[in-house]
Amino acid sequence: MEPKAYILVDHASDAYRQGRFAEAGVLAGQLCNDAKQSGHDGMAFQLGLLEVQSLLRAGKPLGALNRLLTMESWEAPYHESIFDMRKQTFDLLRLYNPVMTQLESRLGELESLASSALDGVVADVRFYESMFLEDQGKNEKALNAIELAWSERGVATMNHAHSTAASGCLVNLRLNRRPQAEEWVKIIERDGEIECLGYRADLADCQAELALFDGRYEDVFHYAQQQRRVAMEYTDMIRVHEAIEKQVRARLLDETNGDPGDRTSGVVDVLKQALPGKRSVQLQFRLSLLMLDIRLSAVRWAVGMQPAEDLWYQLPQVVASELRVAKDEVIRRIEKTKVALQRTDKIARQQDQAFGCDWRQEKVNQRRERLQEIVSHLD
């Protein structure tokens, strides 16, 4: 490569460090193509990885995935580089274009690569396996994979300790094992890499989910705010939206906010903080379920009910029929909730089919039953 090209490589790296991710991605991609064409394969591979990281931070995961798929036929400079590339490809396919047979095959390939890699690499495979199992609703197996990921950590493990522990916390909550979930939070505080921004984001995420599980809406909002601010620092769109979801759920739980369907409730203000960019299939379902829960909460308020927390649903709703608005308005809200049910059910069916399960549809059916319980008390 010509001397000018190396200057441009420095410019791309500087743009990435300064948070100009879209610019870094474009420049790294151009340089990657030039390096490959001129026979500098090692340089091309590294520039390709820089392009991938830049595009992910810029909210362009499909561009990152396309680059990774292109690079699969390239010769990597190190064995670990192959593993890292294939690991990222697996995760992006899981997030944005899930096909069960393909994901199972690629997971097997990762296990094969890890068997001849440095000590601790297998822990990364277990971590990604756990997320794949969660997508399928196999939470017991996912927890087992996380425990293996923790026990098999070594010098070459790329995934941070706090990320593994955070997954352990959240899977235990899905299994309704709150004490065990809290133990994983203690592990984050004890063993997490505190100098990493992700440590603060993961810790706040788990603290917010525990608070939501308990119905402590003020703590939910506080910790989710921490998570969102940290995630914004390194432009992690998925974490930002997860934090926004919890902040909205905190607003829905606080009865002093009044009508969830009214702009003065603060729900809309929180939703406006969402970032642009392609959303993963998992995030699409979570946000659609959130919009459904907002509609359901608006119905509850209209008929004089106290708020209920629909995600973890530890305290069942208490049905009432002391209307706060005209009955026509109640009926209008019920119809809007039914539309939201249909929309979310469609997404749930598509994703359940992709991952060979039915747990998302069951989540939607639970909301349908709650709405029906409210409607049956109106007459």
N, C-alpha and C positions, 0 to 999 in steps of 0.2 A: 504494500500500500504506500502511496505517496505521503510525504510529510504533512501535506495539507489534510489528509484523511485522519491522521492521528490528532490533529488539532480539533477536528470536528468530533472525534470520539470524546475528547475532553469536554467539548461543548455539550454533548449529549449527557454525559455524566453530571456535569454542573447543573443542567436543566432539571435532571431527576432529583438531585440533592436539594435544589431550591423549590421543589414542588411544582415545576412546570412540566407535568407528566405527559400531557398531550404532545407538547413540543419535543420532549425527550423521545417519545415513542416514534414519532415520524422520522426524526433524525437517526435514531438507532436502527430503524427498519431500512432506511436508505443505505446506511453504511454497511449493514448486514448483507444486503444484496450485492453491494459493490465488492465486499471482501470475498464473498462466495464466488463471484464471477472471476475474480483475479487470483483464485486459488489459495487464499488465506483462510483455510477451513477452521482452524482453531479460533481465530479472531471473529470469524462469522458466527460461530457457535455462541461465543460470549456476548456478542452484540445482539444476537437473537434473544438470548435470555434477558438482556437489558430492555429490549423492546417489549417483551412479554410483561415484565414487571411494571414498565411505564404504562402500558395500555390497561393493565389491571387497575392501577391507581387512577387512571383517567376515566374509569367507568366504561371501558371498551373491552369486556372479557371475550367477546367473540373474535375480535381482531387478535387477541393474545392466543386464543385457541387455534386459530388458523395458522399462526406462526409456528406454534408447537407441533401441529400436525405436519407442516412442511419440513420441520427439522428432524422428524423421526427417521428419515432415510440418511441423515448426515452422520458422519463419524465424529463422535464426541471426544474431546481431549482427555477426559478422565472417566473412569467407571462411575464415579459418584455423580458426574454431570449427566450421564444417561439416566440414572435413577431419579435425579431431581427433575429432569425434563418429563419423564414418564409419569412421575408422581403428580406434577402440576397438570399434565394432560388428563389424567384420570379424574382429578378433582374438578376441573372445568367441564368435562363431559358430564360428570355427575350433577353439576350445578345447572348446566345450560342445555344439555342435549342427552338426557339419560336414556340409554338402551341397555336393558339388563344383561343380555348375553355379552355385549361388548364390555360392559363394566366388570363383569365377572372374569372375563378373559384377561383384561388389563390388570385386575387385582392379582390374579395368578402370576402374571408377568412380573409385577412388583415384588412379590414374594420370592420369585426365582432370582431376581437381581439382588435382593437384600441378603440372600443366603451366601453370596460371595462378596459382600460389601463389608465395610468396617463395622466394628462393634457398636451396636446401638441403632443401626439403620433400620433393623426390623421393627423397632418401636414406632417408627414413622408409618410403616405399612399397617400396623395394628390400629393406629390412630385413624387413618383414612378408611380402614375397614369398618371401624366403629361408626363413622358418619354414614357410610353406605348402609349399614344395618339399621341405623336410625331412620333413614329414608324409607326402609321397608317395614318400619314399625316393630322391628325385632329388638326391643329395648333390653331384654335380659342378655341376649348375645352381644349387643352393643356394649353393655356394661362389662361383660367378660373381656371383650377386645380392649376396652380402655384400661382395665386392670392389668392386662398383659402389656399394653403399651407403656404403662407406668413401671412395671417390674423389669422390662427389657431395655430400659433407657441405658445409653452408654455415651462414650465420648463423641460419637459421630451422629447422635440423634439431633435432627434439625428442628423438630417441633419443640416449642418451649414447654417447660414443665407446667407452667400456669395454664397453658391451653389444654393439655391433657387433663389436668385436675378440674378445670372448668367444665369440660365435657362430662367428667364423672359426676359433678354436682347436678348438671341439668338432666342427665339420664336417670339419676336416682329420683329426682322430682317427678319425672314422667312415670316412674314406677311407684310413686306415692310413698317414697322413703325419705322423708324430710330429714331425720337425724343423720342418716348417711350422707345426704347431700351437703349438710352443714360441715361434716367432717372434711369433705373435699375442699371447702372454702378455707378451712384451717390449713390444709396442705398448700393451697395457693399462697397464703400469707407466709407460710414457713419456708417453702422451697421455690417460689416463683422468682423469676429474674426481674428484680424490682427496677432495674435500670431500663427495662424495655417498656415502651408505651403500651404494648399489648398486655402487660401485667396489670396495669391500672384498668384497662378496658375489660379484661376478663373478670377481675375481682369485682368491679362495679356491676357487671352483667349478672354475676351469680348473686350478689347481695340484693340486686333489684328483683330477680326472680324469686328468691326466698321471701322477700317482703310481699311480693304479689301473691305468692302461695298462701301467706298469712293474712292477706287483706290489709296490710299496712300501707295505704296509698301514699302517705306523705314520704315515707322512706323509699317507696318505689320511684316516685318522681325524682327524688334527690339523687339516688344512685344511677338511675337511667340518664339523668342530666350529666353526671360525671362520665358515664360510658360514651355518650354522644360527643361530648367535648373532646375526649381523648381520641376517639375514632376519627373525628374531623381533622385532627392534627396529622394523621397519616392517610387520610382519604380512603377509609375502609367503608365503602357504601353499604355493605351487608350489615356491619355492626351499627352504623348510624341508623339504618332503618329498624333494626331490632330495638335500639334504644328508643326511637320515636314510638314504636308500637307500645312499649311498656309505659311511656309517658302518657299516651292516650288512655291506656287502660287505667292508669292512676286517676286521670281526670274523670273517667266514667264511674269510678268507685266513690269519689268524693261528692256526696249529695249536696254540699253547699254550692257546687258549680251549677246546680239547677238543671234545666232541660238540656240533655246531650245533643238534641237536634238544633239547639239555638247557638248562634255564633258566639254569644257571650260566655258559653261554657268553657271555652279555651281549647276544645278539641280541634277545631279547624286551625287555630294558630299553631298547634303542635304539628299537625299534618303538613302545613306549609313548609316545614323545615326539611322535607324530604329532598334527596339529591337526585339529579337527573342521571340517566344511564340505564343500561340493560339490567333487569332484575333476574335473579336466579329463579328456577322453578319453585324452590322451597320458599323464597321470599314472596313470590306471587301468591302462593296459597296463604301464607301467614297474613299478608296485607288484605287479601280478599276476606279472610275469616275475621280480621279486625273490623273491616267495614260492615260486615254482617252483625258483629257484636255491637257496633255503634247504633245500628238500626234497631236491634233488639233492646238496647238500653233506652232508646228514645221511646219505644212502646211502653216499657216498664214505667218510665217517668209519667207518661201521659195518663196511665190508669191508676196512678197513685201508689206504685210500688217503691220499695227501697231498692237501691242499686244492688246488683249481683255481679260477681266476678266470673266471667264465662270461660276464661282460659283454663285455670286449674279447678275452678268450681268446687271449692272445699265447703262452702256454705250454700245449700240449695236456695233458689229464689223463694220468696214468700209472696204468694199471689194475693192481690187486692184488686178492687174495682171501684175506687173512689176517684172518678175522672177529674183530671186537672184541666182538660181541654174538652171542646165539643166532641160528641161521639163521631161525627164525620171526620174530624182530624185524627181520632184514634184509628178509625178504619183506614184512612190514608196511610198512616204510619205502618199499620199491619201489612198492607199491600206492598209498600216499599221494602219491608223486611222479607216478604215472600220472594220478591224479585232478587234481593241480595242472596237469599237461600239458593235460588236457581243458578245464579251466576257462580257462586262459590262451589256448589255441587258439581257443576260442569268442570271446573278446574280440578276439584278433588278426584273426579272419575278419571280424568286424563292422567293425572299424576299417579294415582293408585294403579292404573293399568301399566304405566311405564315402570313402576317399581314392584309390580306383582303383589299388591296388598289391597286392603280396604279401609285402613284406619282413618284416612282423611274423610272418606264418606261417612264414617261413623261419627266423626266430630261434627259434621254438618247435620246429621240426623239428630244429634243431641240438641242442637239449637232449634231444630224444627219441633222437637217434642216440647221444649221450653216455651216456644211461641204458642203452640197448640194449648198448653196448659193455661196460658194467659187468656187466650181467646175463649176457651170453654167457660171462664168465670165472668164473661162480660154480659151474658144474657140473664 
